């Protein structure tokens, strides 16, 4: 794009922009109703947004399938471990019991003797055990079992490590694509969207919310999958060992689900409010930082600090509510899990006493009950992360779903050779449907002509060139470039023929040479950059800087003066060599002497090019081929400087007013 300013710099001046009301800070919420009352925003579509968030992982289906296989294998090993470890407990207990009876007897004889002596319960318990009277603990067998357990847990750890590595790659690539979608979406958004949105709010969605989504997916995705698989595997093993104990363990599941659901529904609106107030607070901070000089000049520090305090309190209270309410889930689930542990221990002890189960099986079952309740507790502890991430996802999806500017024509056309003839044919435009700004405007500008546009504030001067650049689309009529309707051209091609210098300059963080070369083709030699700088009188102050053209300036251009910034943007347009120039008060920020020099440079730059010059200082446009006087979106006069003065109309009135002010 040849234009020397970002498209957003073409935003119309406040007098021409649609009227929008800045959203002020939300009223502060008193601590007295911290835990009560209804949330200030509606609850989001948690299920729908969650599904859409998971859909962003769809391109990674094959990789996710591989990670799932590793998870299944790891969970299978973790489920087998307690059962084998229970066998080691049985070996120890059998050895201890066997040592209590004299050698030479059989197990059946020992049990029969116990029954004969009236110890039927002990006999029932020992009947479920595999022991040999007179034989102690078989440490070799126990060593083999423990070795197998160690290998199983080692294999499980390695599988989980590989699965975590794959999950990390999946999440990072998915968030990378999401960031790309947001960046591309911002490039397709119409200028009107940014007119109505606070810049800090948009930045918060593109940075904070996406970072929160990444953190949520990273910390919960693999954990949720492994937790679900663990529940299935553990349930299978529990029913294999004892269906009665399994049913006892399942008694607490409905209670856990009800508790988590009830608490989650109360927490979700607070996460929505948290991220909404985060965007509002970021917008305020961004505005105050950008305009900190004006805030100090007009003595508004106290009001700014008060606004920050209120918005910060809103964020604190929303964040506190969200984290506190969702944080209640984990201790509640731990309490329910402990109840489950007690029930399993009591019923399991009774089953061992009756001889229905061995001690090793009960030990394994208790481990399984812990393993069963642990995923539920983990899911509860991740509830705040999930709800926060989904709240951020909805904000990002809202941005991605915003209305885009009309797409370029499928078969975009353009003039074979751009000469610079521009025609406005019965053009109408309005920001708001009920408020017309430009009605029935017609104008033809011949190649190489310099057209100056003057008029009072709000007349539609900047809007006119914004329509030419297709920052906005006309409501009626059409604009042509060399006979081709600009609506049939691609925006990139159209703007590639137009260079733009605005009153509000824009410089990016980089060297002065890089800023001048911004609108030129890549690889432009330094000689051309210096030549453009000399032609526009940039070279004279660059030579005084310690690093010359390699001087790095920040994004706001704070280390160069306002006039020097203006000169750099003019040099940028000079180097781009566009066929059409748009100069919107391009010399308004320079001193009188520099303005004279710039006028000479502009005269050279405009040679052979069609130029649109928007000016309030009428002395700078005396040599224009045509001067258009606009009022309320209409051209009320047009002609040369001398002919308009002789007509004693609107232009003569404007000129006389400026002349009188200068005399005063």
For each residue, the residues with C-beta under 8 A, 3 or more apart:
1: 7 492 495 496 519
2: 495 496 497 498 499 519 576 578
3: 7 469 495 498 499 500 519 578 582
4: 499 500 501 518 519 569 572 573 576
5: 9 10 500 501 502 505 506 569
6: 9 506
7: 1 3 10 191 469 471 495
8: 11 191 194
9: 5 6 500 502 504 506
10: 5 7 191 462 465 466 469 471 500 502
11: 8 17 191 194 195 471
12: 15 16 17 195 462 463 466
13: 16 17 457 462
14: 17
15: 12 457 458
16: 12 13 437 458 460 461 462 463
17: 11 12 13 14 20 195 431
18: 192 195 196 431 432 435
19: 432
20: 17 195 196
21:
22: 198
23: 198 280
24: 307
25: 280 284 307 310 311 314
26: 40 277 280 310 311 314
27: 310
28: 310 313 314
29: 33 34 37 40 313 314 317
30: 33 34
31: 34 317
32:
33: 29 30 36 37
34: 29 30 31 317 320 321
35: 321 324
36: 33
37: 29 33
38:
39: 42 43 269 270 272 273
40: 26 29 273
41: 269 272 273 276
42: 39 269 272
43: 39 46 265 268 269 272
44: 49 268 269 272 390 391 394
45: 48 49 394
46: 43 49 50 268 387 390
47: 50 51
48: 45 51 52
49: 44 45 46 52 53 390 393 394 397
50: 46 47 53 54 386 390 393
51: 47 48 54 55
52: 48 49 55 56 393 397
53: 49 50 56 213 217 389 390 393
54: 50 51 57
55: 51 52 58
56: 52 53 174 177 178
57: 54 60 61 64 170 174 221
58: 55 61
59: 173 174 177
60: 57 63 64 170 173 174
61: 57 58 64 65
62: 65 66
63: 60 66 67 166 169 170
64: 57 60 61 67 68 170
65: 61 62 68 69
66: 62 63 69 70 166
67: 63 64 70 71 163 166 167 170 222 225
68: 64 65 71 72 225
69: 65 66 72 73
70: 66 67 73 74 159 160 162 163 166
71: 67 68 74 75 159 160 163 222 225 226 229
72: 68 69 75 76 229
73: 69 70 76 77 159
74: 70 71 77 78 155 156 159 160 163 226
75: 71 72 78 79 226 229 230 233
76: 72 73 79 80 233
77: 73 74 80 81 152 153 155 156 159
78: 74 75 81 153 156 230 233 371
79: 75 76 82 83 230 233 234 236 237 368 371
80: 76 77 83 84 152
81: 77 78 84 85 149 152 153 156
82: 79 85 86 237 363 364 367 368 371
83: 79 80 86 87 237 241 364
84: 80 81 87 88 145 148 149 152
85: 81 82 88 89 145 149 363 364 367
86: 82 83 89 90 358 360 361 363 364 367
87: 83 84 90 91 145 360
88: 84 85 91 92 142 145 146 149 360
89: 85 86 92 93 359 360 363
90: 86 87 93 94 129 130 358 359 360 361
91: 87 88 94 95 137 138 141 142 145
92: 88 89 95 96 137 142
93: 89 90 96 97 129 358 359 360
94: 90 91 97 98 129 130 131 132
95: 91 92 98 99 131 135 136 137 138
96: 92 93 99 100 136 137
97: 93 94 100 101 126 129 131
98: 94 95 101 131 132 133 134 135 136
99: 95 96 134 135 136 137
100: 96 97
101: 97 98 105 110 133 134
102: 105 133 134
103: 133 134 135
104: 133 134
105: 101 102 109 110 113 133 134
106: 109 110 133
107: 110 111 126 131 132 133
108: 111 112
109: 105 106 112 113 133
110: 101 105 106 107 113 114 126 133
111: 107 108 114 115 123 126 127
112: 108 109 115 116 123
113: 105 109 110 116 117
114: 110 111 117 119 120 122 123 126
115: 111 112 118 119 120 123
116: 112 113
117: 113 114
118: 115
119: 114 115 122 123
120: 114 115 123 124
121: 124 125 353 354
122: 114 119 125 126
123: 111 112 114 115 119 120 126 127
124: 120 121 127 128 353 354 355
125: 121 122 128 129 352 353 354 355
126: 97 107 110 111 114 122 123 129 131 355
127: 111 123 124 355
128: 124 125 352 355 356 357 358
129: 90 93 94 97 125 126 358 359
130: 90 94
131: 94 95 97 98 107 126 135
132: 94 98 107 135
133: 98 101 102 103 104 105 106 107 109 110
134: 98 99 101 102 103 104 105
135: 95 98 99 103 131 132 138
136: 95 96 98 99
137: 91 92 95 96 99 142
138: 91 95 135 141 142
139: 142 143
140: 143 144
141: 91 138 144 145
142: 88 91 92 137 138 139 145 146
143: 139 140 146 147
144: 140 141 147 148
145: 84 85 87 88 91 141 142 148 149
146: 88 142 143 149 150
147: 143 144 150 151
148: 84 144 145 151 152
149: 81 84 85 88 145 146 152 153
150: 146 147 153 154
151: 147 148 154 155
152: 77 80 81 84 148 149 155 156
153: 77 78 81 149 150 156 157
154: 150 151 157 158
155: 74 77 151 152 158 159
156: 74 77 78 81 152 153 159 160
157: 153 154 160 161
158: 154 155 161 162
159: 70 71 73 74 77 155 156 162 163
160: 70 71 74 156 157 163 164 226
161: 157 158 164 165
162: 70 158 159 165 166
163: 67 70 71 74 159 160 166 167 222 226
164: 160 161 167 168 222
165: 161 162 168 169
166: 63 66 67 70 162 163 169 170
167: 67 163 164 170 171 218 221 222
168: 164 165 171 172 218
169: 63 165 166 172 173
170: 57 60 63 64 67 166 167 173 174 221
171: 167 168 174 175 214 217 218 221
172: 168 169 175 176 214
173: 59 60 169 170 176 177
174: 56 57 59 60 170 171 177 178 217
175: 171 172 178 179 210 213 214 217
176: 172 173 179 180
177: 56 59 173 174 180 181
178: 56 174 175 181 182 210 213 396
179: 175 176 182 183 206 210
180: 176 177 183 184
181: 177 178 184 185 400
182: 178 179 185 186 205 206 210 396 399 400
183: 179 180 186 187 206
184: 180 181 187 188
185: 181 182 188 189 399 400 402 404
186: 182 183 189 202 206
187: 183 184
188: 184 185 404 405
189: 185 186 193 194 402 404 405
190: 193 403 404 405 472
191: 7 8 10 11 194 195 466 471 472
192: 18 195 196 431 472
193: 189 190 196 197 402 403
194: 8 11 189 191 197 199 202
195: 11 12 17 18 20 191 192
196: 18 20 192 193
197: 193 194 201 202
198: 22 23 201 202 280 283 286 287
199: 194 202 203 283 286 287
200: 203 204 279 282 283 284 285 286 287
201: 197 198 204 205 279 280 282 283
202: 186 194 197 198 199 205 206 399
203: 199 200 206 207 282 286
204: 200 201 207 208 209 278 279 282 283
205: 182 201 202 208 209 210 279 395 396 398 399
206: 179 182 183 186 202 203 209 210 399
207: 203 204 210 211
208: 204 205 211 212 275 278 279 282 392
209: 204 205 206 212 213 275 279 392 393 395 396
210: 175 178 179 182 205 206 207 213 214 392 396
211: 207 208 214 215
212: 208 209 215 216 275 388 389 392
213: 53 175 178 209 210 216 217 389 392 393 396
214: 171 172 175 210 211 217 218
215: 211 212 218 219 385 389
216: 212 213 219 220 385 386 388 389 390 392
217: 53 171 174 175 213 214 220 221 389
218: 167 168 171 214 215 221
219: 215 216 223 382 385
220: 216 217 223 224 382 385 386 389
221: 57 167 170 171 217 218 224 225
222: 67 71 163 164 167 225 226
223: 219 220 226 227 378 382
224: 220 221 227 228 379 382
225: 67 68 71 221 222 228 229
226: 71 74 75 160 163 222 223 229 230 375
227: 223 224 230 231 375 376 378 379
228: 224 225 231 232 375
229: 71 72 75 225 226 232 233
230: 75 78 79 226 227 233 234 371 372 374 375
231: 227 228 234 235 372 375 376
232: 228 229 235 236
233: 75 76 78 79 229 230 236 237
234: 79 230 231 237 238 368 371 372
235: 231 232 238 239 246 250 372
236: 79 232 233 239 240
237: 79 82 83 233 234 240 241 364 368
238: 234 235 241 242 245 246 249 365 368 369 372
239: 235 236 242 243 246
240: 236 237
241: 83 237 238 245 246 357 361 364 365 368
242: 238 239 245 246 348 351 356 357 361 365
243: 239 246 247
244: 247 248 347 351
245: 238 241 242 248 249 344 347 348 351 357 365
246: 235 238 239 241 242 243 249 250
247: 243 244 250 251
248: 244 245 251 343 344 347
249: 238 245 246 252 340 343 344 368 369 372
250: 235 246 247 253
251: 247 248 254 255 340 343
252: 249 255 256 336 337 339 340 343 373
253: 250 256 257 376
254: 251 257 258
255: 251 252 258 259 336
256: 252 253 259 260 333 336 376 380
257: 253 254 260 261
258: 254 255 261 262
259: 255 256 262 263 329 332 333 336
260: 256 257 263 264 329 332 333 376 379 380 383
261: 257 258 264 265
262: 258 259 265 266
263: 259 260 266 267 325 326 328 329 332 383
264: 260 261 267 268 326 329 383 387
265: 43 261 262 268
266: 262 263 269 270 325
267: 263 264 270 271 321 322 325 326 383 384 387
268: 43 44 46 264 265 271 272 387 391
269: 39 41 42 43 44 266 272 273
270: 39 266 267 273 274 318 321 322 325
271: 267 268 274 275 322 326 384 387 388 390 391
272: 39 41 42 43 44 268 269 275 276 391 394
273: 39 40 41 269 270 276 277 314 318 321 322
274: 270 271 277 278 315 318 319 322 388 391
275: 208 209 212 271 272 278 279 388 391 392 395
276: 41 272 273 279 280 318 395
277: 26 273 274 280 281 311 314 315 318
278: 204 208 274 275 281 282 315
279: 200 201 204 205 208 209 275 276 282 283 395
280: 23 25 26 198 201 276 277 283 284 311 314
281: 277 278 284 285 308 311 312 314 315
282: 200 201 203 204 208 278 279 285 286
283: 198 199 200 201 204 279 280 286 287
284: 25 200 280 281 287 288 307 308 311
285: 200 281 282 288 289 308
286: 198 199 200 203 282 283 289 290
287: 198 199 200 283 284 290 291
288: 284 285 291 292 295 304 308
289: 285 286 292
290: 286 287 556
291: 287 288 294 295
292: 288 289 295 296
293: 296 297
294: 291 297 298 300
295: 288 291 292 298 300 301 304
296: 292 293 299 301
297: 293 294
298: 294 295
299: 296 302
300: 294 295 303 304
301: 295 296 304 305
302: 299 305 306
303: 300 306 307
304: 288 295 300 301 307 308
305: 301 302 308 309
306: 302 303 309 310
307: 24 25 284 303 304 310 311
308: 281 284 285 288 304 305 311 312
309: 305 306 312 313
310: 25 26 27 28 306 307 313 314
311: 25 26 277 280 281 284 307 308 314 315
312: 281 308 309 315 316
313: 28 29 309 310 316 317
314: 25 26 28 29 273 277 280 281 310 311 317 318
315: 274 277 278 281 311 312 318 319
316: 312 313 319 320
317: 29 31 34 313 314 320 321
318: 270 273 274 276 277 314 315 321 322
319: 274 315 316 322 323
320: 34 316 317 323 324
321: 34 35 267 270 273 317 318 324 325
322: 267 270 271 273 274 318 319 325 326 384 387 388
323: 319 320 326 327 384
324: 35 320 321 327 328
325: 263 266 267 270 321 322 328
326: 263 264 267 271 322 323 329 383 384 387
327: 323 324 330 331 384
328: 263 324 325 331 332
329: 259 260 263 264 326 332 333 380 381 383 384
330: 327 333 334 377 380 381
331: 327 328 334 335
332: 259 260 263 328 329 335 336 380
333: 256 259 260 329 330 336 337 373 376 377 380 381
334: 330 331 337 338 377
335: 331 332 338 339
336: 252 255 256 259 332 333 339 340 373
337: 252 333 334 340 341 370 373 374 376 377
338: 334 335 341 342
339: 252 335 336 342 343
340: 249 251 252 336 337 343 344 369 372 373
341: 337 338 344 345 366 369 370 373
342: 338 339 345 346
343: 248 249 251 252 339 340 346 347
344: 245 248 249 340 341 347 348 365 366 369
345: 341 342 348 349 366
346: 342 343 349 350
347: 244 245 248 343 344 350 351
348: 242 245 344 345 351 352 357 362 365 366
349: 345 346 352 353 362
350: 346 347 353 354
351: 242 244 245 347 348 354 356 357 362
352: 125 128 348 349 355 356 357 358 359 362
353: 121 124 125 349 350
354: 121 124 125 350 351
355: 124 125 126 127 128 352
356: 128 242 351 352
357: 128 241 242 245 348 351 352 361 362 365
358: 86 90 93 128 129 352 361 362
359: 89 90 93 129 352 362 363
360: 86 87 88 89 90 93 363 364
361: 86 90 241 242 357 358 364 365
362: 348 349 351 352 357 358 359 365 366
363: 82 85 86 89 359 360 366 367
364: 82 83 85 86 237 241 360 361 367 368
365: 238 241 242 245 344 348 357 361 362 368 369
366: 341 344 345 348 362 363 369 370
367: 82 85 86 363 364 370 371
368: 79 82 234 237 238 241 249 364 365 371 372
369: 238 249 340 341 344 365 366 372 373
370: 337 341 366 367 373 374
371: 78 79 82 230 234 367 368 374 375
372: 230 231 234 235 238 249 340 368 369 375 376
373: 252 333 336 337 340 341 369 370 376 377
374: 230 337 370 371 377 378
375: 226 227 228 230 231 371 372 378 379
376: 227 231 253 256 260 333 337 372 373 379 380
377: 330 333 334 337 373 374 380 381
378: 223 227 374 375 381 382
379: 224 227 260 375 376 382 383
380: 256 260 329 330 332 333 376 377 383
381: 329 330 333 377 378 384
382: 219 220 223 224 378 379 385 386
383: 260 263 264 267 326 329 379 380 386 387
384: 267 271 322 323 326 327 329 381 387 388
385: 215 216 219 220 382 388 389
386: 50 216 220 382 383 389 390
387: 46 264 267 268 271 322 326 383 384 390 391
388: 212 216 271 274 275 322 384 385 391 392
389: 53 212 213 215 216 217 220 385 386 392 393
390: 44 46 49 50 53 216 271 386 387 393 394
391: 44 268 271 272 274 275 387 388 394 395
392: 208 209 210 212 213 216 275 388 389 395 396
393: 49 50 52 53 209 213 389 390 396 397
394: 44 45 49 272 390 391 397 398
395: 205 209 275 276 279 391 392 398 399
396: 178 182 205 209 210 213 392 393 399 400
397: 49 52 393 394 400 401
398: 205 394 395 401 402
399: 182 185 202 205 206 395 396 402
400: 181 182 185 396 397
401: 397 398
402: 185 189 193 398 399
403: 190 193
404: 185 188 189 190 407
405: 188 189 190 473
406: 473
407: 404
408: 412 489 490 491
409: 412 413 487 488 489 490
410:
411:
412: 408 409 488 489 490 493
413: 409 484 488 489
414: 418 481 484 489 490 493 494
415: 418 419 481 482 483 484
416:
417: 482
418: 414 415 481 482 497 579 580
419: 415 447 482 579
420: 445 447 448 481 482 579 580 609 610
421: 444 445 446 447 480 481 482 483 610
422: 443 444 445 468 479 480 481 580 610
423: 443 444 445 479 480 483
424: 427 441 442 443 444 464 467 477 479
425: 442 477 478 479 480
426: 440 441 442 476 477 478
427: 424 438 440 441 442 467 474 476 477 478 479
428: 436 438 439 440 441 474 475 476 477
429: 436 437 438 460 463 467 472 474 475 476 633
430: 433 434 435 436 437 438 475
431: 17 18 192 435 437
432: 18 19 435
433: 430
434: 430
435: 18 430 431 432
436: 428 429 430 439 633
437: 16 429 430 431 460 463 633
438: 427 428 429 430 441 460 463 464 467 633 634
439: 428 436 633 634
440: 426 427 428 477 634
441: 424 426 427 428 438 464 477 633 634 635
442: 424 425 426 427 477
443: 422 423 424 451 628 635 638
444: 421 422 423 424
445: 420 421 422 423 449 451 610 612 626
446: 421 449 610
447: 419 420 421 610
448: 420 607 608 609 610
449: 445 446 610 611 625 626
450: 606 610 611 613 623 624 625 626
451: 443 445 610 611 612 613 624 625 626 627 628
452: 613 614 615 621 624 626 627 628
453: 461 464 465 612 613 614 615 627 628 630
454: 461 614 615 616 618 621 627 628 629 630 651 654
455: 459 460 461 629 630 631 654
456: 459 631 654
457: 13 15
458: 15 16 632
459: 455 456 630 631 632 633
460: 16 429 437 438 455 463 464 630 632 633
461: 16 453 454 455 464 465 614 630
462: 10 12 13 16 465 466 584 614
463: 12 16 429 437 438 460 466 467 472 633
464: 424 438 441 453 460 461 467 468 612 630
465: 10 453 461 462 468 469 500 582 584 612 614
466: 10 12 191 462 463 469 471 472
467: 424 427 429 438 463 464 470 471 472 473 474 479
468: 422 464 465 479 486 498 582 612
469: 3 7 10 465 466 494 495 498 500 582
470: 467 473 486 487 491 494 495
471: 7 10 11 191 466 467
472: 190 191 192 429 463 466 467
473: 405 406 467 470 487
474: 427 428 429 467 477 478 479 487
475: 428 429 430
476: 426 427 428 429
477: 424 425 426 427 428 440 441 442 474
478: 425 426 427 474 485 486 487
479: 422 423 424 425 427 467 468 474 485 486 487
480: 421 422 423 425 483 484 485 486
481: 414 415 418 420 421 422 484 486 489 494 497 580
482: 415 417 418 419 420 421
483: 415 421 423 480
484: 413 414 415 480 481 488 489
485: 478 479 480 488 489
486: 468 470 478 479 480 481 489 494
487: 409 470 473 474 478 479
488: 409 412 413 484 485
489: 408 409 412 413 414 481 484 485 486 493 494
490: 408 409 412 414 493 494
491: 408 470 494 495
492: 1 495 496
493: 412 414 489 490 496 497
494: 414 469 470 481 486 489 490 491 497 498
495: 1 2 3 7 469 470 491 492 498
496: 1 2 492 493 578
497: 2 418 481 493 494 578 579 580
498: 2 3 468 469 494 495 578 579 580 581 582
499: 2 3 4 519 573 576 577 578 580 581 582
500: 3 4 5 9 10 465 469 573 581 582 583 584
501: 4 5 566 569 570 572 573 581 582 583 584 586
502: 5 9 10 505 506 569 584 585 586
503: 584 585 586 588 589
504: 9
505: 5 502 557 562 565 566 568 569 589
506: 5 6 9 502 569
507: 515 553 555 556 557 560 565 568 569
508: 514 515 518 555
509: 552 553 554 555
510: 514 515 552 553
511: 514 515 547 549 550 551 552 553
512: 515 516 538 542 545 548 549 550 551 553 568
513: 516 517 526 529 549 550
514: 508 510 511 517 518
515: 507 508 510 511 512 518 553 568 572
516: 512 513 529 532 533 538 568 571 572 575
517: 513 514 520 524 529 572 575
518: 4 508 514 515 572
519: 1 2 3 4 499 572 573 575 576
520: 517 524 528 529 575 576
521: 524
522:
523:
524: 517 520 521 528 529 575
525: 528 529
526: 513 529 530 549
527: 530 531
528: 520 524 525 531 532 575
529: 513 516 517 520 524 525 526 532 533 549 575
530: 526 527 533 534 539 549
531: 527 528 534 535
532: 516 528 529 535 536 538 571 572 574 575
533: 516 529 530 536 538 539 542 549 571
534: 530 531 537 538 539
535: 531 532 571 574 601 604 605
536: 532 533 567 570 571 574 598 601 605
537: 534 540 567 594 597 598 601
538: 512 516 532 533 534 541 542 564 567 568 570 571
539: 530 533 534 542 543
540: 537 543 544
541: 538 544 545 564 567
542: 512 533 538 539 545 548 549 551
543: 539 540 548
544: 540 541
545: 512 541 542 548 551
546: 551
547: 511 550 551 552
548: 512 542 543 545 551
549: 511 512 513 526 529 530 533 542
550: 511 512 513 547
551: 511 512 542 545 546 547 548 559
552: 509 510 511 547
553: 507 509 510 511 512 515 557 558 559 560
554: 509 557 558 559
555: 507 508 509
556: 290 507
557: 505 507 553 554 560 565
558: 553 554
559: 551 553 554
560: 507 553 557 564 565 568
561: 564 565
562: 505 565 566 589
563: 566 567 589 590 591 594
564: 538 541 560 561 567 568
565: 505 507 557 560 561 562 568 569 589
566: 501 505 562 563 569 570 586 587 588 589 590
567: 536 537 538 541 563 564 570 571 590 594 598
568: 505 507 512 515 516 538 560 564 565 571 572
569: 4 5 501 502 505 506 507 565 566 572 573 586
570: 501 536 538 566 567 573 574 586 598 601 602
571: 516 532 533 535 536 538 567 568 574 575
572: 4 501 515 516 517 518 519 532 568 569 575 576
573: 4 499 500 501 519 569 570 576 578 581 605
574: 532 535 536 570 571 577 601 605
575: 516 517 519 520 524 528 529 532 571 572
576: 2 4 499 519 520 572 573
577: 499 574
578: 2 3 496 497 498 499 573 581 609
579: 418 419 420 497 498 609 610
580: 418 420 422 481 497 498 499 609 610 611 612
581: 498 499 500 501 573 578 605 606 609 610 611 612
582: 3 465 468 469 498 499 500 501 611 612 614
583: 500 501 586 602 611 612 613 614
584: 462 465 500 501 502 503 614
585: 502 503 588 614 615 616
586: 501 502 503 566 569 570 583 598 602 613
587: 566 590 594 595 598 599 602 617 620
588: 503 566 585 616 617
589: 503 505 562 563 565 566
590: 563 566 567 587 594 595 598
591: 563 594 595
592: 595 596
593: 596 597
594: 537 563 567 587 590 591 597 598
595: 587 590 591 592 598 599 620
596: 592 593 599 600
597: 537 593 594 600 601
598: 536 537 567 570 586 587 590 594 595 601 602
599: 587 595 596 602 603 620
600: 596 597 603 604
601: 535 536 537 570 574 597 598 604 605
602: 570 583 586 587 598 599 605 606
603: 599 600 606 607 623
604: 535 600 601 607
605: 535 536 573 574 581 601 602 609
606: 450 581 602 603 609 611
607: 448 603 604
608: 448
609: 420 448 578 579 580 581 605 606
610: 420 421 422 445 446 447 448 449 450 451 579 580 581
611: 449 450 451 580 581 582 583 606
612: 445 451 453 464 465 468 580 581 582 583
613: 450 451 452 453 583 586 620 621 624
614: 452 453 454 461 462 465 582 583 584 585
615: 452 453 454 585 618 620 621
616: 454 585 588
617: 587 588 620 658
618: 454 615 621 622 641 651 654 655 658
619: 622 658
620: 587 595 599 613 615 617
621: 452 454 613 615 618 624 627 641
622: 618 619 641
623: 450 603 641
624: 450 451 452 613 621 627 640 641
625: 449 450 451 640
626: 445 449 450 451 452 638 639 640
627: 451 452 453 454 621 624 637 638 639 640 641 644 651
628: 443 451 452 453 454 635 637 638
629: 454 455 635 636 637 638 644 649 650 651 654
630: 453 454 455 459 460 461 464 633 634 635 636
631: 455 456 459 634 636 650
632: 458 459 460
633: 429 436 437 438 439 441 459 460 463 630
634: 438 439 440 441 630 631
635: 441 443 628 629 630 638
636: 629 630 631 649 650
637: 627 628 629 644 647 649 650 651
638: 443 626 627 628 629 635 644
639: 626 627 643 644 647 651
640: 624 625 626 627 643 644
641: 618 621 622 623 624 627 644 645
642: 645 646
643: 639 640 646 647
644: 627 629 637 638 639 640 641 647 649 651 652
645: 641 642 648 651 652 655
646: 642 643
647: 637 639 643 644 651 652
648: 645 652
649: 629 636 637 644 652 653
650: 629 631 636 637 653 654
651: 454 618 627 629 637 639 644 645 647 654 655
652: 644 645 647 648 649 655 656
653: 649 650 656 657
654: 454 455 456 618 629 650 651 657 658
655: 618 645 651 652 658 659
656: 652 653 659 660
657: 653 654 660 661
658: 617 618 619 654 655 661 662
659: 655 656 662 663
660: 656 657 663 664
661: 657 658 664
662: 658 659
663: 659 660
664: 660 661
